[in-house]
């Protein structure tokens, strides 16, 4: 992973894939939390993240560009370390 990959503007297809992944991962985490501990604040936050990022990004991908870019900047050190 290189810094130029992060600073390049993402395509709509990539943003939709990211939104679908957020919907699946955050939704699954919220469901697991509700299943094991019952509904609480964390389950609500995970569900809100799933619906907020996921559905918004699938319907209108350009609206989650900031979230995607922030996520890529946050995980860049992990990718860089693993690739070295």
mmCIF file of the N, C-alpha and C atoms, coordinates in Angstrom:
data_MODEL
# 
_entry.id   MODEL 
# 
loop_
_atom_site.group_PDB 
_atom_site.id 
_atom_site.type_symbol 
_atom_site.label_atom_id 
_atom_site.label_alt_id 
_atom_site.label_comp_id 
_atom_site.label_asym_id 
_atom_site.label_entity_id 
_atom_site.label_seq_id 
_atom_site.pdbx_PDB_ins_code 
_atom_site.Cartn_x 
_atom_site.Cartn_y 
_atom_site.Cartn_z 
_atom_site.occupancy 
_atom_site.B_iso_or_equiv 
_atom_site.pdbx_formal_charge 
_atom_site.auth_seq_id 
_atom_site.auth_comp_id 
_atom_site.auth_asym_id 
_atom_site.auth_atom_id 
_atom_site.pdbx_PDB_model_num 
ATOM 1   N N  . UNK A 1 1  ? 0.837   -1.166  0.000  1.00 0.00 ? 1  UNK A N  1 
ATOM 2   C CA . UNK A 1 1  ? 0.000   0.000   0.000  1.00 0.00 ? 1  UNK A CA 1 
ATOM 3   C C  . UNK A 1 1  ? 0.884   1.233   0.000  1.00 0.00 ? 1  UNK A C  1 
ATOM 4   N N  . UNK A 1 2  ? 0.550   2.171   -0.865 1.00 0.00 ? 2  UNK A N  1 
ATOM 5   C CA . UNK A 1 2  ? 1.321   3.396   -0.971 1.00 0.00 ? 2  UNK A CA 1 
ATOM 6   C C  . UNK A 1 2  ? 0.428   4.593   -0.691 1.00 0.00 ? 2  UNK A C  1 
ATOM 7   N N  . UNK A 1 3  ? 1.053   5.693   -0.308 1.00 0.00 ? 3  UNK A N  1 
ATOM 8   C CA . UNK A 1 3  ? 0.297   6.901   0.024  1.00 0.00 ? 3  UNK A CA 1 
ATOM 9   C C  . UNK A 1 3  ? -0.482  7.407   -1.186 1.00 0.00 ? 3  UNK A C  1 
ATOM 10  N N  . UNK A 1 4  ? 0.037   7.211   -2.394 1.00 0.00 ? 4  UNK A N  1 
ATOM 11  C CA . UNK A 1 4  ? -0.662  7.684   -3.589 1.00 0.00 ? 4  UNK A CA 1 
ATOM 12  C C  . UNK A 1 4  ? -1.993  6.968   -3.787 1.00 0.00 ? 4  UNK A C  1 
ATOM 13  N N  . UNK A 1 5  ? -2.134  5.754   -3.277 1.00 0.00 ? 5  UNK A N  1 
ATOM 14  C CA . UNK A 1 5  ? -3.406  5.043   -3.370 1.00 0.00 ? 5  UNK A CA 1 
ATOM 15  C C  . UNK A 1 5  ? -4.457  5.679   -2.470 1.00 0.00 ? 5  UNK A C  1 
ATOM 16  N N  . UNK A 1 6  ? -4.025  6.272   -1.366 1.00 0.00 ? 6  UNK A N  1 
ATOM 17  C CA . UNK A 1 6  ? -4.961  6.893   -0.433 1.00 0.00 ? 6  UNK A CA 1 
ATOM 18  C C  . UNK A 1 6  ? -5.400  8.256   -0.932 1.00 0.00 ? 6  UNK A C  1 
ATOM 19  N N  . UNK A 1 7  ? -4.490  9.028   -1.488 1.00 0.00 ? 7  UNK A N  1 
ATOM 20  C CA . UNK A 1 7  ? -4.817  10.380  -1.905 1.00 0.00 ? 7  UNK A CA 1 
ATOM 21  C C  . UNK A 1 7  ? -5.564  10.426  -3.229 1.00 0.00 ? 7  UNK A C  1 
ATOM 22  N N  . UNK A 1 8  ? -5.583  9.342   -3.985 1.00 0.00 ? 8  UNK A N  1 
ATOM 23  C CA . UNK A 1 8  ? -6.330  9.306   -5.241 1.00 0.00 ? 8  UNK A CA 1 
ATOM 24  C C  . UNK A 1 8  ? -7.828  9.298   -4.945 1.00 0.00 ? 8  UNK A C  1 
ATOM 25  N N  . UNK A 1 9  ? -8.620  10.039  -5.705 1.00 0.00 ? 9  UNK A N  1 
ATOM 26  C CA . UNK A 1 9  ? -10.060 10.060  -5.444 1.00 0.00 ? 9  UNK A CA 1 
ATOM 27  C C  . UNK A 1 9  ? -10.688 8.685   -5.726 1.00 0.00 ? 9  UNK A C  1 
ATOM 28  N N  . UNK A 1 10 ? -11.490 8.171   -4.799 1.00 0.00 ? 10 UNK A N  1 
ATOM 29  C CA . UNK A 1 10 ? -12.101 6.852   -4.993 1.00 0.00 ? 10 UNK A CA 1 
ATOM 30  C C  . UNK A 1 10 ? -13.229 6.909   -6.022 1.00 0.00 ? 10 UNK A C  1 
ATOM 31  N N  . UNK A 1 11 ? -13.424 5.808   -6.721 1.00 0.00 ? 11 UNK A N  1 
ATOM 32  C CA . UNK A 1 11 ? -14.512 5.723   -7.694 1.00 0.00 ? 11 UNK A CA 1 
ATOM 33  C C  . UNK A 1 11 ? -15.826 5.453   -6.973 1.00 0.00 ? 11 UNK A C  1 
ATOM 34  N N  . UNK A 1 12 ? -16.933 5.670   -7.674 1.00 0.00 ? 12 UNK A N  1 
ATOM 35  C CA . UNK A 1 12 ? -18.239 5.401   -7.072 1.00 0.00 ? 12 UNK A CA 1 
ATOM 36  C C  . UNK A 1 12 ? -18.400 3.919   -6.759 1.00 0.00 ? 12 UNK A C  1 
ATOM 37  N N  . UNK A 1 13 ? -17.856 3.068   -7.607 1.00 0.00 ? 13 UNK A N  1 
ATOM 38  C CA . UNK A 1 13 ? -17.938 1.625   -7.370 1.00 0.00 ? 13 UNK A CA 1 
ATOM 39  C C  . UNK A 1 13 ? -17.217 1.256   -6.070 1.00 0.00 ? 13 UNK A C  1 
ATOM 40  N N  . UNK A 1 14 ? -16.043 1.812   -5.855 1.00 0.00 ? 14 UNK A N  1 
ATOM 41  C CA . UNK A 1 14 ? -15.276 1.541   -4.642 1.00 0.00 ? 14 UNK A CA 1 
ATOM 42  C C  . UNK A 1 14 ? -16.019 2.035   -3.402 1.00 0.00 ? 14 UNK A C  1 
ATOM 43  N N  . UNK A 1 15 ? -16.620 3.218   -3.492 1.00 0.00 ? 15 UNK A N  1 
ATOM 44  C CA . UNK A 1 15 ? -17.373 3.757   -2.364 1.00 0.00 ? 15 UNK A CA 1 
ATOM 45  C C  . UNK A 1 15 ? -18.609 2.900   -2.065 1.00 0.00 ? 15 UNK A C  1 
ATOM 46  N N  . UNK A 1 16 ? -19.271 2.389   -3.091 1.00 0.00 ? 16 UNK A N  1 
ATOM 47  C CA . UNK A 1 16 ? -20.421 1.497   -2.875 1.00 0.00 ? 16 UNK A CA 1 
ATOM 48  C C  . UNK A 1 16 ? -19.976 0.193   -2.225 1.00 0.00 ? 16 UNK A C  1 
ATOM 49  N N  . UNK A 1 17 ? -18.845 -0.343  -2.649 1.00 0.00 ? 17 UNK A N  1 
ATOM 50  C CA . UNK A 1 17 ? -18.324 -1.557  -2.028 1.00 0.00 ? 17 UNK A CA 1 
ATOM 51  C C  . UNK A 1 17 ? -17.992 -1.313  -0.559 1.00 0.00 ? 17 UNK A C  1 
ATOM 52  N N  . UNK A 1 18 ? -17.389 -0.186  -0.255 1.00 0.00 ? 18 UNK A N  1 
ATOM 53  C CA . UNK A 1 18 ? -17.067 0.176   1.117  1.00 0.00 ? 18 UNK A CA 1 
ATOM 54  C C  . UNK A 1 18 ? -18.348 0.311   1.936  1.00 0.00 ? 18 UNK A C  1 
ATOM 55  N N  . UNK A 1 19 ? -19.367 0.942   1.368  1.00 0.00 ? 19 UNK A N  1 
ATOM 56  C CA . UNK A 1 19 ? -20.639 1.112   2.063  1.00 0.00 ? 19 UNK A CA 1 
ATOM 57  C C  . UNK A 1 19 ? -21.296 -0.241  2.331  1.00 0.00 ? 19 UNK A C  1 
ATOM 58  N N  . UNK A 1 20 ? -21.261 -1.136  1.355  1.00 0.00 ? 20 UNK A N  1 
ATOM 59  C CA . UNK A 1 20 ? -21.828 -2.476  1.555  1.00 0.00 ? 20 UNK A CA 1 
ATOM 60  C C  . UNK A 1 20 ? -21.079 -3.256  2.625  1.00 0.00 ? 20 UNK A C  1 
ATOM 61  N N  . UNK A 1 21 ? -19.771 -3.114  2.651  1.00 0.00 ? 21 UNK A N  1 
ATOM 62  C CA . UNK A 1 21 ? -18.966 -3.779  3.667  1.00 0.00 ? 21 UNK A CA 1 
ATOM 63  C C  . UNK A 1 21 ? -19.266 -3.216  5.054  1.00 0.00 ? 21 UNK A C  1 
ATOM 64  N N  . UNK A 1 22 ? -19.400 -1.897  5.158  1.00 0.00 ? 22 UNK A N  1 
ATOM 65  C CA . UNK A 1 22 ? -19.761 -1.282  6.449  1.00 0.00 ? 22 UNK A CA 1 
ATOM 66  C C  . UNK A 1 22 ? -21.135 -1.757  6.897  1.00 0.00 ? 22 UNK A C  1 
ATOM 67  N N  . UNK A 1 23 ? -22.072 -1.828  5.980  1.00 0.00 ? 23 UNK A N  1 
ATOM 68  C CA . UNK A 1 23 ? -23.415 -2.299  6.311  1.00 0.00 ? 23 UNK A CA 1 
ATOM 69  C C  . UNK A 1 23 ? -23.364 -3.724  6.843  1.00 0.00 ? 23 UNK A C  1 
ATOM 70  N N  . UNK A 1 24 ? -22.600 -4.581  6.183  1.00 0.00 ? 24 UNK A N  1 
ATOM 71  C CA . UNK A 1 24 ? -22.510 -5.982  6.605  1.00 0.00 ? 24 UNK A CA 1 
ATOM 72  C C  . UNK A 1 24 ? -21.769 -6.139  7.929  1.00 0.00 ? 24 UNK A C  1 
ATOM 73  N N  . UNK A 1 25 ? -20.621 -5.504  8.073  1.00 0.00 ? 25 UNK A N  1 
ATOM 74  C CA . UNK A 1 25 ? -19.793 -5.689  9.270  1.00 0.00 ? 25 UNK A CA 1 
ATOM 75  C C  . UNK A 1 25 ? -20.432 -5.041  10.492 1.00 0.00 ? 25 UNK A C  1 
ATOM 76  N N  . UNK A 1 26 ? -20.832 -3.784  10.376 1.00 0.00 ? 26 UNK A N  1 
ATOM 77  C CA . UNK A 1 26 ? -21.446 -3.115  11.523 1.00 0.00 ? 26 UNK A CA 1 
ATOM 78  C C  . UNK A 1 26 ? -22.803 -3.718  11.854 1.00 0.00 ? 26 UNK A C  1 
ATOM 79  N N  . UNK A 1 27 ? -23.547 -4.130  10.835 1.00 0.00 ? 27 UNK A N  1 
ATOM 80  C CA . UNK A 1 27 ? -24.830 -4.782  11.080 1.00 0.00 ? 27 UNK A CA 1 
ATOM 81  C C  . UNK A 1 27 ? -24.662 -6.113  11.787 1.00 0.00 ? 27 UNK A C  1 
ATOM 82  N N  . UNK A 1 28 ? -23.681 -6.898  11.357 1.00 0.00 ? 28 UNK A N  1 
ATOM 83  C CA . UNK A 1 28 ? -23.414 -8.180  12.013 1.00 0.00 ? 28 UNK A CA 1 
ATOM 84  C C  . UNK A 1 28 ? -22.943 -7.977  13.450 1.00 0.00 ? 28 UNK A C  1 
ATOM 85  N N  . UNK A 1 29 ? -22.105 -6.984  13.674 1.00 0.00 ? 29 UNK A N  1 
ATOM 86  C CA . UNK A 1 29 ? -21.631 -6.709  15.030 1.00 0.00 ? 29 UNK A CA 1 
ATOM 87  C C  . UNK A 1 29 ? -22.783 -6.265  15.932 1.00 0.00 ? 29 UNK A C  1 
ATOM 88  N N  . UNK A 1 30 ? -23.687 -5.452  15.400 1.00 0.00 ? 30 UNK A N  1 
ATOM 89  C CA . UNK A 1 30 ? -24.846 -5.017  16.184 1.00 0.00 ? 30 UNK A CA 1 
ATOM 90  C C  . UNK A 1 30 ? -25.751 -6.202  16.505 1.00 0.00 ? 30 UNK A C  1 
ATOM 91  N N  . UNK A 1 31 ? -25.979 -7.069  15.530 1.00 0.00 ? 31 UNK A N  1 
ATOM 92  C CA . UNK A 1 31 ? -26.807 -8.254  15.762 1.00 0.00 ? 31 UNK A CA 1 
ATOM 93  C C  . UNK A 1 31 ? -26.171 -9.190  16.781 1.00 0.00 ? 31 UNK A C  1 
ATOM 94  N N  . UNK A 1 32 ? -24.872 -9.381  16.690 1.00 0.00 ? 32 UNK A N  1 
ATOM 95  C CA . UNK A 1 32 ? -24.186 -10.240 17.649 1.00 0.00 ? 32 UNK A CA 1 
ATOM 96  C C  . UNK A 1 32 ? -24.306 -9.666  19.053 1.00 0.00 ? 32 UNK A C  1 
ATOM 97  N N  . UNK A 1 33 ? -24.142 -8.366  19.156 1.00 0.00 ? 33 UNK A N  1 
ATOM 98  C CA . UNK A 1 33 ? -24.234 -7.708  20.465 1.00 0.00 ? 33 UNK A CA 1 
ATOM 99  C C  . UNK A 1 33 ? -25.634 -7.855  21.062 1.00 0.00 ? 33 UNK A C  1 
ATOM 100 N N  . UNK A 1 34 ? -26.661 -7.657  20.243 1.00 0.00 ? 34 UNK A N  1 
ATOM 101 C CA . UNK A 1 34 ? -28.041 -7.813  20.719 1.00 0.00 ? 34 UNK A CA 1 
ATOM 102 C C  . UNK A 1 34 ? -28.303 -9.262  21.117 1.00 0.00 ? 34 UNK A C  1 
ATOM 103 N N  . UNK A 1 35 ? -27.796 -10.204 20.337 1.00 0.00 ? 35 UNK A N  1 
ATOM 104 C CA . UNK A 1 35 ? -28.014 -11.623 20.606 1.00 0.00 ? 35 UNK A CA 1 
ATOM 105 C C  . UNK A 1 35 ? -27.398 -12.051 21.938 1.00 0.00 ? 35 UNK A C  1 
ATOM 106 N N  . UNK A 1 36 ? -26.192 -11.572 22.220 1.00 0.00 ? 36 UNK A N  1 
ATOM 107 C CA . UNK A 1 36 ? -25.471 -12.033 23.406 1.00 0.00 ? 36 UNK A CA 1 
ATOM 108 C C  . UNK A 1 36 ? -25.709 -11.199 24.664 1.00 0.00 ? 36 UNK A C  1 
ATOM 109 N N  . UNK A 1 37 ? -25.913 -9.902  24.532 1.00 0.00 ? 37 UNK A N  1 
ATOM 110 C CA . UNK A 1 37 ? -26.045 -9.068  25.727 1.00 0.00 ? 37 UNK A CA 1 
ATOM 111 C C  . UNK A 1 37 ? -27.366 -8.315  25.791 1.00 0.00 ? 37 UNK A C  1 
ATOM 112 N N  . UNK A 1 38 ? -28.171 -8.419  24.773 1.00 0.00 ? 38 UNK A N  1 
ATOM 113 C CA . UNK A 1 38 ? -29.393 -7.638  24.735 1.00 0.00 ? 38 UNK A CA 1 
ATOM 114 C C  . UNK A 1 38 ? -29.111 -6.269  24.140 1.00 0.00 ? 38 UNK A C  1 
ATOM 115 N N  . UNK A 1 39 ? -30.164 -5.526  23.889 1.00 0.00 ? 39 UNK A N  1 
ATOM 116 C CA . UNK A 1 39 ? -29.990 -4.214  23.273 1.00 0.00 ? 39 UNK A CA 1 
ATOM 117 C C  . UNK A 1 39 ? -29.426 -3.233  24.291 1.00 0.00 ? 39 UNK A C  1 
ATOM 118 N N  . UNK A 1 40 ? -28.338 -2.568  23.912 1.00 0.00 ? 40 UNK A N  1 
ATOM 119 C CA . UNK A 1 40 ? -27.739 -1.540  24.755 1.00 0.00 ? 40 UNK A CA 1 
ATOM 120 C C  . UNK A 1 40 ? -27.225 -0.410  23.873 1.00 0.00 ? 40 UNK A C  1 
ATOM 121 N N  . UNK A 1 41 ? -26.505 0.514   24.461 1.00 0.00 ? 41 UNK A N  1 
ATOM 122 C CA . UNK A 1 41 ? -26.023 1.680   23.726 1.00 0.00 ? 41 UNK A CA 1 
ATOM 123 C C  . UNK A 1 41 ? -25.084 1.275   22.593 1.00 0.00 ? 41 UNK A C  1 
ATOM 124 N N  . UNK A 1 42 ? -24.190 0.329   22.857 1.00 0.00 ? 42 UNK A N  1 
ATOM 125 C CA . UNK A 1 42 ? -23.217 -0.078  21.830 1.00 0.00 ? 42 UNK A CA 1 
ATOM 126 C C  . UNK A 1 42 ? -23.903 -0.742  20.646 1.00 0.00 ? 42 UNK A C  1 
ATOM 127 N N  . UNK A 1 43 ? -24.907 -1.557  20.922 1.00 0.00 ? 43 UNK A N  1 
ATOM 128 C CA . UNK A 1 43 ? -25.648 -2.187  19.829 1.00 0.00 ? 43 UNK A CA 1 
ATOM 129 C C  . UNK A 1 43 ? -26.356 -1.123  18.993 1.00 0.00 ? 43 UNK A C  1 
ATOM 130 N N  . UNK A 1 44 ? -26.901 -0.124  19.664 1.00 0.00 ? 44 UNK A N  1 
ATOM 131 C CA . UNK A 1 44 ? -27.552 0.966   18.945 1.00 0.00 ? 44 UNK A CA 1 
ATOM 132 C C  . UNK A 1 44 ? -26.585 1.766   18.092 1.00 0.00 ? 44 UNK A C  1 
ATOM 133 N N  . UNK A 1 45 ? -25.396 2.029   18.633 1.00 0.00 ? 45 UNK A N  1 
ATOM 134 C CA . UNK A 1 45 ? -24.388 2.773   17.867 1.00 0.00 ? 45 UNK A CA 1 
ATOM 135 C C  . UNK A 1 45 ? -23.897 1.985   16.658 1.00 0.00 ? 45 UNK A C  1 
ATOM 136 N N  . UNK A 1 46 ? -23.690 0.690   16.845 1.00 0.00 ? 46 UNK A N  1 
ATOM 137 C CA . UNK A 1 46 ? -23.264 -0.142  15.720 1.00 0.00 ? 46 UNK A CA 1 
ATOM 138 C C  . UNK A 1 46 ? -24.348 -0.218  14.645 1.00 0.00 ? 46 UNK A C  1 
ATOM 139 N N  . UNK A 1 47 ? -25.593 -0.354  15.080 1.00 0.00 ? 47 UNK A N  1 
ATOM 140 C CA . UNK A 1 47 ? -26.696 -0.375  14.131 1.00 0.00 ? 47 UNK A CA 1 
ATOM 141 C C  . UNK A 1 47 ? -26.847 0.954   13.401 1.00 0.00 ? 47 UNK A C  1 
ATOM 142 N N  . UNK A 1 48 ? -26.670 2.050   14.123 1.00 0.00 ? 48 UNK A N  1 
ATOM 143 C CA . UNK A 1 48 ? -26.749 3.373   13.501 1.00 0.00 ? 48 UNK A CA 1 
ATOM 144 C C  . UNK A 1 48 ? -25.615 3.565   12.491 1.00 0.00 ? 48 UNK A C  1 
ATOM 145 N N  . UNK A 1 49 ? -24.421 3.075   12.821 1.00 0.00 ? 49 UNK A N  1 
ATOM 146 C CA . UNK A 1 49 ? -23.298 3.166   11.882 1.00 0.00 ? 49 UNK A CA 1 
ATOM 147 C C  . UNK A 1 49 ? -23.576 2.335   10.634 1.00 0.00 ? 49 UNK A C  1 
ATOM 148 N N  . UNK A 1 50 ? -24.145 1.150   10.834 1.00 0.00 ? 50 UNK A N  1 
ATOM 149 C CA . UNK A 1 50 ? -24.466 0.292   9.693  1.00 0.00 ? 50 UNK A CA 1 
ATOM 150 C C  . UNK A 1 50 ? -25.467 0.972   8.776  1.00 0.00 ? 50 UNK A C  1 
ATOM 151 N N  . UNK A 1 51 ? -26.515 1.487   9.348  1.00 0.00 ? 51 UNK A N  1 
ATOM 152 C CA . UNK A 1 51 ? -27.542 2.132   8.525  1.00 0.00 ? 51 UNK A CA 1 
ATOM 153 C C  . UNK A 1 51 ? -27.065 3.475   7.975  1.00 0.00 ? 51 UNK A C  1 
ATOM 154 N N  . UNK A 1 52 ? -26.395 4.246   8.817  1.00 0.00 ? 52 UNK A N  1 
ATOM 155 C CA . UNK A 1 52 ? -25.959 5.564   8.381  1.00 0.00 ? 52 UNK A CA 1 
ATOM 156 C C  . UNK A 1 52 ? -24.935 5.521   7.271  1.00 0.00 ? 52 UNK A C  1 
ATOM 157 N N  . UNK A 1 53 ? -23.870 4.797   7.478  1.00 0.00 ? 53 UNK A N  1 
ATOM 158 C CA . UNK A 1 53 ? -22.810 4.726   6.464  1.00 0.00 ? 53 UNK A CA 1 
ATOM 159 C C  . UNK A 1 53 ? -23.222 3.818   5.317  1.00 0.00 ? 53 UNK A C  1 
ATOM 160 N N  . UNK A 1 54 ? -23.769 2.643   5.658  1.00 0.00 ? 54 UNK A N  1 
ATOM 161 C CA . UNK A 1 54 ? -24.091 1.650   4.636  1.00 0.00 ? 54 UNK A CA 1 
ATOM 162 C C  . UNK A 1 54 ? -25.149 2.095   3.655  1.00 0.00 ? 54 UNK A C  1 
ATOM 163 N N  . UNK A 1 55 ? -26.318 2.424   4.157  1.00 0.00 ? 55 UNK A N  1 
ATOM 164 C CA . UNK A 1 55 ? -27.405 2.793   3.247  1.00 0.00 ? 55 UNK A CA 1 
ATOM 165 C C  . UNK A 1 55 ? -27.146 4.113   2.535  1.00 0.00 ? 55 UNK A C  1 
ATOM 166 N N  . UNK A 1 56 ? -26.590 5.070   3.256  1.00 0.00 ? 56 UNK A N  1 
ATOM 167 C CA . UNK A 1 56 ? -26.270 6.350   2.626  1.00 0.00 ? 56 UNK A CA 1 
ATOM 168 C C  . UNK A 1 56 ? -25.257 6.163   1.502  1.00 0.00 ? 56 UNK A C  1 
ATOM 169 N N  . UNK A 1 57 ? -24.246 5.342   1.746  1.00 0.00 ? 57 UNK A N  1 
ATOM 170 C CA . UNK A 1 57 ? -23.219 5.124   0.738  1.00 0.00 ? 57 UNK A CA 1 
ATOM 171 C C  . UNK A 1 57 ? -23.697 4.333   -0.455 1.00 0.00 ? 57 UNK A C  1 
ATOM 172 N N  . UNK A 1 58 ? -24.631 3.430   -0.247 1.00 0.00 ? 58 UNK A N  1 
ATOM 173 C CA . UNK A 1 58 ? -25.165 2.664   -1.376 1.00 0.00 ? 58 UNK A CA 1 
ATOM 174 C C  . UNK A 1 58 ? -26.053 3.549   -2.241 1.00 0.00 ? 58 UNK A C  1 
ATOM 175 N N  . UNK A 1 59 ? -26.852 4.390   -1.597 1.00 0.00 ? 59 UNK A N  1 
ATOM 176 C CA . UNK A 1 59 ? -27.759 5.261   -2.346 1.00 0.00 ? 59 UNK A CA 1 
ATOM 177 C C  . UNK A 1 59 ? -27.009 6.419   -3.004 1.00 0.00 ? 59 UNK A C  1 
ATOM 178 N N  . UNK A 1 60 ? -26.122 7.050   -2.249 1.00 0.00 ? 60 UNK A N  1 
ATOM 179 C CA . UNK A 1 60 ? -25.380 8.219   -2.743 1.00 0.00 ? 60 UNK A CA 1 
ATOM 180 C C  . UNK A 1 60 ? -23.916 8.106   -2.338 1.00 0.00 ? 60 UNK A C  1 
ATOM 181 N N  . UNK A 1 61 ? -23.107 7.409   -3.134 1.00 0.00 ? 61 UNK A N  1 
ATOM 182 C CA . UNK A 1 61 ? -21.722 7.106   -2.758 1.00 0.00 ? 61 UNK A CA 1 
ATOM 183 C C  . UNK A 1 61 ? -20.843 8.328   -2.465 1.00 0.00 ? 61 UNK A C  1 
ATOM 184 N N  . UNK A 1 62 ? -21.064 9.413   -3.153 1.00 0.00 ? 62 UNK A N  1 
ATOM 185 C CA . UNK A 1 62 ? -20.189 10.572  -2.953 1.00 0.00 ? 62 UNK A CA 1 
ATOM 186 C C  . UNK A 1 62 ? -20.334 11.170  -1.552 1.00 0.00 ? 62 UNK A C  1 
ATOM 187 N N  . UNK A 1 63 ? -21.424 10.864  -0.861 1.00 0.00 ? 63 UNK A N  1 
ATOM 188 C CA . UNK A 1 63 ? -21.636 11.440  0.466  1.00 0.00 ? 63 UNK A CA 1 
ATOM 189 C C  . UNK A 1 63 ? -20.769 10.790  1.547  1.00 0.00 ? 63 UNK A C  1 
ATOM 190 N N  . UNK A 1 64 ? -20.203 9.619   1.284  1.00 0.00 ? 64 UNK A N  1 
ATOM 191 C CA . UNK A 1 64 ? -19.351 8.964   2.293  1.00 0.00 ? 64 UNK A CA 1 
ATOM 192 C C  . UNK A 1 64 ? -17.869 9.026   1.926  1.00 0.00 ? 64 UNK A C  1 
ATOM 193 N N  . UNK A 1 65 ? -17.537 9.867   0.973  1.00 0.00 ? 65 UNK A N  1 
ATOM 194 C CA . UNK A 1 65 ? -16.133 9.989   0.553  1.00 0.00 ? 65 UNK A CA 1 
ATOM 195 C C  . UNK A 1 65 ? -15.232 10.383  1.722  1.00 0.00 ? 65 UNK A C  1 
ATOM 196 N N  . UNK A 1 66 ? -15.691 11.275  2.591  1.00 0.00 ? 66 UNK A N  1 
ATOM 197 C CA . UNK A 1 66 ? -14.896 11.719  3.744  1.00 0.00 ? 66 UNK A CA 1 
ATOM 198 C C  . UNK A 1 66 ? -14.684 10.559  4.717  1.00 0.00 ? 66 UNK A C  1 
ATOM 199 N N  . UNK A 1 67 ? -15.717 9.764   4.943  1.00 0.00 ? 67 UNK A N  1 
ATOM 200 C CA . UNK A 1 67 ? -15.604 8.611   5.841  1.00 0.00 ? 67 UNK A CA 1 
ATOM 201 C C  . UNK A 1 67 ? -14.603 7.607   5.274  1.00 0.00 ? 67 UNK A C  1 
ATOM 202 N N  . UNK A 1 68 ? -14.703 7.326   3.983  1.00 0.00 ? 68 UNK A N  1 
ATOM 203 C CA . UNK A 1 68 ? -13.784 6.387   3.333  1.00 0.00 ? 68 UNK A CA 1 
ATOM 204 C C  . UNK A 1 68 ? -12.338 6.885   3.417  1.00 0.00 ? 68 UNK A C  1 
ATOM 205 N N  . UNK A 1 69 ? -12.125 8.141   3.092  1.00 0.00 ? 69 UNK A N  1 
ATOM 206 C CA . UNK A 1 69 ? -10.766 8.690   3.122  1.00 0.00 ? 69 UNK A CA 1 
ATOM 207 C C  . UNK A 1 69 ? -10.203 8.684   4.540  1.00 0.00 ? 69 UNK A C  1 
ATOM 208 N N  . UNK A 1 70 ? -11.023 9.051   5.517  1.00 0.00 ? 70 UNK A N  1 
ATOM 209 C CA . UNK A 1 70 ? -10.578 9.010   6.912  1.00 0.00 ? 70 UNK A CA 1 
ATOM 210 C C  . UNK A 1 70 ? -10.221 7.609   7.353  1.00 0.00 ? 70 UNK A C  1 
ATOM 211 N N  . UNK A 1 71 ? -11.028 6.639   6.945  1.00 0.00 ? 71 UNK A N  1 
ATOM 212 C CA . UNK A 1 71 ? -10.759 5.242   7.297  1.00 0.00 ? 71 UNK A CA 1 
ATOM 213 C C  . UNK A 1 71 ? -9.440  4.785   6.667  1.00 0.00 ? 71 UNK A C  1 
ATOM 214 N N  . UNK A 1 72 ? -9.198  5.141   5.409  1.00 0.00 ? 72 UNK A N  1 
ATOM 215 C CA . UNK A 1 72 ? -7.970  4.731   4.732  1.00 0.00 ? 72 UNK A CA 1 
ATOM 216 C C  . UNK A 1 72 ? -6.738  5.381   5.373  1.00 0.00 ? 72 UNK A C  1 
ATOM 217 N N  . UNK A 1 73 ? -6.859  6.630   5.787  1.00 0.00 ? 73 UNK A N  1 
ATOM 218 C CA . UNK A 1 73 ? -5.739  7.298   6.461  1.00 0.00 ? 73 UNK A CA 1 
ATOM 219 C C  . UNK A 1 73 ? -5.471  6.640   7.809  1.00 0.00 ? 73 UNK A C  1 
ATOM 220 N N  . UNK A 1 74 ? -6.546  6.252   8.515  1.00 0.00 ? 74 UNK A N  1 
ATOM 221 C CA . UNK A 1 74 ? -6.389  5.633   9.836  1.00 0.00 ? 74 UNK A CA 1 
ATOM 222 C C  . UNK A 1 74 ? -5.711  4.271   9.753  1.00 0.00 ? 74 UNK A C  1 
ATOM 223 N N  . UNK A 1 75 ? -6.010  3.496   8.708  1.00 0.00 ? 75 UNK A N  1 
ATOM 224 C CA . UNK A 1 75 ? -5.447  2.139   8.621  1.00 0.00 ? 75 UNK A CA 1 
ATOM 225 C C  . UNK A 1 75 ? -4.197  2.064   7.753  1.00 0.00 ? 75 UNK A C  1 
ATOM 226 N N  . UNK A 1 76 ? -3.767  3.193   7.189  1.00 0.00 ? 76 UNK A N  1 
ATOM 227 C CA . UNK A 1 76 ? -2.567  3.188   6.363  1.00 0.00 ? 76 UNK A CA 1 
ATOM 228 C C  . UNK A 1 76 ? -1.344  2.636   7.087  1.00 0.00 ? 76 UNK A C  1 
ATOM 229 N N  . UNK A 1 77 ? -1.078  3.017   8.346  1.00 0.00 ? 77 UNK A N  1 
ATOM 230 C CA . UNK A 1 77 ? 0.101   2.475   9.016  1.00 0.00 ? 77 UNK A CA 1 
ATOM 231 C C  . UNK A 1 77 ? 0.076   0.939   9.123  1.00 0.00 ? 77 UNK A C  1 
ATOM 232 N N  . UNK A 1 78 ? -1.092  0.370   9.298  1.00 0.00 ? 78 UNK A N  1 
ATOM 233 C CA . UNK A 1 78 ? -1.191  -1.098  9.376  1.00 0.00 ? 78 UNK A CA 1 
ATOM 234 C C  . UNK A 1 78 ? -0.814  -1.703  8.029  1.00 0.00 ? 78 UNK A C  1 
ATOM 235 N N  . UNK A 1 79 ? -1.391  -1.190  6.943  1.00 0.00 ? 79 UNK A N  1 
ATOM 236 C CA . UNK A 1 79 ? -1.082  -1.703  5.619  1.00 0.00 ? 79 UNK A CA 1 
ATOM 237 C C  . UNK A 1 79 ? 0.372   -1.523  5.250  1.00 0.00 ? 79 UNK A C  1 
ATOM 238 N N  . UNK A 1 80 ? 0.921   -0.386  5.592  1.00 0.00 ? 80 UNK A N  1 
ATOM 239 C CA . UNK A 1 80 ? 2.329   -0.120  5.285  1.00 0.00 ? 80 UNK A CA 1 
ATOM 240 C C  . UNK A 1 80 ? 3.227   -1.087  6.046  1.00 0.00 ? 80 UNK A C  1 
ATOM 241 N N  . UNK A 1 81 ? 2.937   -1.313  7.335  1.00 0.00 ? 81 UNK A N  1 
ATOM 242 C CA . UNK A 1 81 ? 3.749   -2.222  8.158  1.00 0.00 ? 81 UNK A CA 1 
ATOM 243 C C  . UNK A 1 81 ? 3.679   -3.648  7.626  1.00 0.00 ? 81 UNK A C  1 
ATOM 244 N N  . UNK A 1 82 ? 2.489   -4.109  7.285  1.00 0.00 ? 82 UNK A N  1 
ATOM 245 C CA . UNK A 1 82 ? 2.325   -5.472  6.792  1.00 0.00 ? 82 UNK A CA 1 
ATOM 246 C C  . UNK A 1 82 ? 3.027   -5.657  5.448  1.00 0.00 ? 82 UNK A C  1 
ATOM 247 N N  . UNK A 1 83 ? 2.972   -4.654  4.583  1.00 0.00 ? 83 UNK A N  1 
ATOM 248 C CA . UNK A 1 83 ? 3.583   -4.793  3.268  1.00 0.00 ? 83 UNK A CA 1 
ATOM 249 C C  . UNK A 1 83 ? 5.107   -4.726  3.316  1.00 0.00 ? 83 UNK A C  1 
ATOM 250 N N  . UNK A 1 84 ? 5.660   -4.224  4.395  1.00 0.00 ? 84 UNK A N  1 
ATOM 251 C CA . UNK A 1 84 ? 7.111   -4.159  4.522  1.00 0.00 ? 84 UNK A CA 1 
ATOM 252 C C  . UNK A 1 84 ? 7.607   -5.427  5.163  1.00 0.00 ? 84 UNK A C  1 
# 
